[in-house]
């Protein structure tokens, strides 16, 4: 059940990430790179964290790594 919910959330965040039409970069632009705006950074970080958790769920489901979701 958890892997299904995590997959759905990750896909929804990917759709939001690709379809975001707001401001993506802040006004402060150091030489050579730009900072994300706070709203876009929250979406990007949420997607990255959910992707990592989904990857750990898949590892647990395949029997490769039981350490993260092991019962206490």
N, C-alpha and C positions, 0 to 999 in steps of 0.2 A: 504494500500500500504506500509506503514512504517513497519508494523509488518512482512510483507513478506521479505522485504529487510533486516531487522534486523535478521530474522531467517536464511536467506541465508548467511549473513556475519558471524554469530555465527557458523554455520556449517562449513564454509570454514576455519575459525580460529581453530576450533576443529581438522579438518583434518591436518592443518599445525602443530598444537601443537603435535599431536600424531606422525606425520611423520617426525618431525624435526630430522635431522641426524647430525647437527652441535654440537659444544661444548655447553653443558648444564650447566656446573658449572665453576666458576672462579677458578683461581689458589690459591686465598686466602681462606683457609679453617680453620676457628676457630674450637676449640675443640667442637665436638658434632653435628655440622651442616655445611652445605655448602651454599655459595651464588650462585644464578643463574648468568650465564653470561649475559651481557647487551642485546645481541640479543635475547636470550631465554626469558629473563625477559620482554622485550617489547611484545613478542608474548603472554606470560602468562597474563600480565596485560591487553592487548587488549581483550583477550578472557574473562577475568573476568568482565571487564567493559561492553562489549557487552552482556554478559550473564545477567548482572543486568538490563541493559536497555531493553533487551528482556522480562525479568520478569515483568518490569514495564509496558511494552506494553500489555502483557497478562492480567495483573491486570486491566488496563484501558479497554481493549476489553471486559472482563467479567463483567465490571461494579463494581468492588470491590473498585477501587481507581481512582477517577477522578482528583485528586489534581495535579499530575505531568504534565499531558498533557491537562490541562484545557485551554480553549480559553480565551484570555485576553479581 
